[in-house]
């Protein structure tokens, strides 16, 4: 799962590079628009229940 | 929104992308941008879906079935991770052009104010870490995620389970995977016997065990940790 996260991070870097170089934001800025509560953390995931009796 | 966030929260940011600016972008960069976003979308959602599925349930049978479902999602995610690896290698690294024009130059505070200095410096190291997992990703992608193969790994996995049992050696997790088959029917449907969904524990167990055998660990618990890492 870490490898998947790392590939996604890499995709983010690729997209950011293009976004910055070609100004896809068209002069605008990104902003925080929402805080969502009650979202399960990815860190809570476990594959160990596979082996539960 | 400046209060201390609770531990189970996420902040959502919006970047207002302009389609006009995207259309004016050079064709190759535009295609890479769109496809990288598509890949990122799939990986993010599969990752989150796996995480949500793998949460502990109160009922052991539902726990078992949810875990099997989690492994199915995880296999597809591993296959997709390998495909993303191929995309980068074939579309970005092979030509060298994209790397030279976009990723090899320094990203400075003037050009980027939302990546940390560590992030800016780390993409080379990041790729090296992904590259080290290529063989394992390829094996799982080709043998378990995207193709179905009748091969000896199934026999070996079954033999291993019969010889060694399923004891992980992990404290509190002391025995066995339920290898029963389950069938679910809608009791309100007269023909419900023909409308069922099933989960076959023996198949899932053997496939997972065969998959884990490719991780370079002899101990099952360590193998699972290795695959999760």
Interface residues (C-beta under 8 A of the other chain):
Chain A: X1 X2 X3 X4 X5 X6 X7 X8 X9 X10 X11 X12 X13 X14 X15 X16 X17 X18 X19 X20 X21 X22 X23 X24 X25 X26 X28 X30 X31 X32 X33 X34 X35 X36 X37 X38 X39 X40 X41 X42 X44 X45 X46 X47 X48 X49 X50 X51 X52 X53
Chain B: X1 X5 X6 X7 X8 X9 X10 X11 X12 X13 X14 X15 X16 X17 X18 X20 X21 X22 X24 X25 X26 X29 X30 X32 X33 X36 X37 X39 X40 X43 X44 X46 X47 X48 X50 X51 X52 X54 X55 X56 X60 X63 X64 X66 X67 X68 X70 X71 X74 X77 X78 X80 X81 X84 X85 X88 X92 X101 X102 X103 X107 X111 X112 X114 X115 X119 X123 X126 X127 X129 X130 X133 X137 X166 X168 X170 X173 X174 X175 X176 X177 X178 X208 X220 X224 X227 X228 X229
